[in-house]
């Protein structure tokens, strides 16, 4: 991914700067919280598109809150009502620390090499070039390629999750259409007649999503993006309003679940926390970059509290009946059916934003090999092909919980936990890095690697042994508590 593109286009589009708050907010409060010794000046110039600390905070929240939030109640079930929230706290602390490591290493590399900005892949490449090992210096370019590979895998994995999420929620709304009432306190069991297989719903979204990604300038979607963000915010508020009342007796819930299901928790949780790809573009776009560490810790502290509360309350409210997305547990009344549709609308628009990052890496490589005459055709063809690939993968793995866990275990753990600590070692090793810091970084990377291995293994095992018809019965009973 080119540095110039990250500095100008990707951040503006991916983070929807057009929908940002006003820039009248004063940076003085944050400025006073940052010691002078930690302040630095960005090399290069910032244009009028530079963001304030408050705008950056909003973008950071938006980049970390998505479908992963709705899957956390099931993740807590897979870990236990006590072990789950405690694990979310620990994972949140580690994930935020790794984000801070990435920013710190990138700034150090910029100052050492007199560069205006480096992205995630370039940071890994330059750190490997400065390492004493001749082998690492020789293959430093593979560090950038590895990050690019996992970034593509992560973003396209998000798109697969979005396909399944849209299919499951829309299918449930359609199946319950005849039984939907105005009484949201209805306690009787509602019989849902199966309309069609969820795979057909996934396939039905394909042409619309292809047309959506054909919009190459995401500024044209800025208005819809703002509406999508508001719809998702309203949906989350309504979900909290429902799960926060009439919580049943939790004494029957397991404090710590079986070790066999804990890797599924890890995959889902790290999927939710994987927002590390946006931190460098966000920090680079700030008017006063040294404010970013405070913004990072405040924003991610709020995100961690949101994750813990949603996961814990959702599992307490629905217990063992919790679904892969908590929206699937909401009552069959028009109010909460609209919540599912509103959140689905937000996810539909967000598909283009997630897809944009992967397309900006893959499409230029494809179009550069053809003439200008065929450039547009190749561009659109590659985009359509990538959407088709994500659609096929979603059809092959139509279980939302397993898709989330698999994406989290394979790619999110690498980007969020494994690579950043190793990046710190490679960046500062020649500058007398403390043994305690090296030990800490190795432990974090080892935790990420173990989560990668066991999370992937357990998820694939579940996919192999699970009965393919278990989640698609012709007649399904949902008890609304």
Phi, psi and omega in degrees: 000123185293142180298317182296326180290320178296326184285338187244310190262309191300315183295315181300314183284310186296325182262001176054061180300330182299334182264016185283160173293173180294151180272016181281351182298139182273136178276003188298322183297311180295321183302321182286342182274347185258122178299146182299329183293339181263359182277148180213165179250135178289132174286136183101183185243150176253135178270194181291347181277000179299148187251154174278172180296326181289319176299317179298321178299316179297316179296321180296317178297316182294326181285349183244355183246116180204221182291333179301326179301318184285343179268356185290328175302318176293325177297318178297322175300320181288345180251329184116151187292338176259311182294326181299302178300320178297320179293325177296322177297310181298315181294323178297317179298315181294317182297317180292321177299319179293324175298317179295322177299317181298315180295316181297316180293320179297317178296319180295319179294320178299316181290322182290323183256005180055053179247145179287328183194144171232142175272184184301311182296318179295324179299317179294318181296311182294325179293322177293325179293335180267357182283146183298334184291125179295325181297316179294322179294323181295320185255028182299326182298334179289340173296315178295319180294324179295315178297317178299319179299311181291328177294316176298316180299319180294311184294318177291330174296319175302319180296322175298316178300319180296320176303310183292320179299312179300316181296314183296316184288316179293321178300316181294321178297316180293317181297327184265007186304317182287339181255005181286134183236179175266354182266105181277358177256014182295123186257354182285157177289133183255127179274124180253125177271127184291125181277304176198166183299146181298333179296326178290327174295318178301315181294327182291336179279345187303307183297326181290322179287328175297314177298324181295316183282349173291344175282099187280334176262105185288353175297333178293340179261006186300320178296315177294326179296319178296316178297321179297318179296318178294320179297317180292322177297314178298323179295316180297319178299316180294324178295314178299321180299327182277315185282346181277358180234157178056044178284125181288174179298121185271005187295338181278352181280145182286134178292320179221122182283177180295148178296339180293329182263349182298321176302329176294322175299314182301313182299316180292318183294315181289332172299317180292323184275356187279082174239020186292338182291343183260350190291320180292314174300323179295313181296322181293332184273355182286144175298320180236090189299332184291352175282346189298320179304320178294316178300319181298311183289323177293312182295312182287335172296317176296317180299318179298316177298321178297316180297314182296315182293317179295315180296316183288310181296320180298317179290320176299321185287318187249347176060223184290349180274004184298138181265177181297327171236132185296339177298333180287349177264355183290153183297158180272058172244161187299327181298310185277338170294324177292329176298316179298317182290322180295315179293324178296323176298317178298319178292322179301313179291323181294338177304317180296324181291316179292320181293329185301321182295313179293320181296323180292343176269319188274315188299314181302326178295325181283318183285337182291341182268000179236167180285169181298330181298323183259003185301312182295318180297316178295319178304307182293325180294317179295318178299313179298319180296319179295319177297320178297321178297314179296325178294316179297317178297321178295323178292322179291329180235077187277009179265116186300317183297321182284327176297313179300313182296321181293314178297317180296316183293319187280304190259319183295321180296325179293312183287324189267332187237321188280311188285315184304315178296321177294327176297320178296318179298314182293326183287319188251003186299321182283000181245037175059057179291137182298146177296326179294322178293318178298316179297317178299316180294321179294320179297316180297315179296323179294318176300315178297320181292318178297319176297321177300312184290305185288324177297317178294317181298311183295320180295314178296323177297317178299321179294324183285315188269344184293144176286122185296341182261004186296322183263007184227057178286154180293327178226120184243135179257129177242119177265115180270114184273000000 
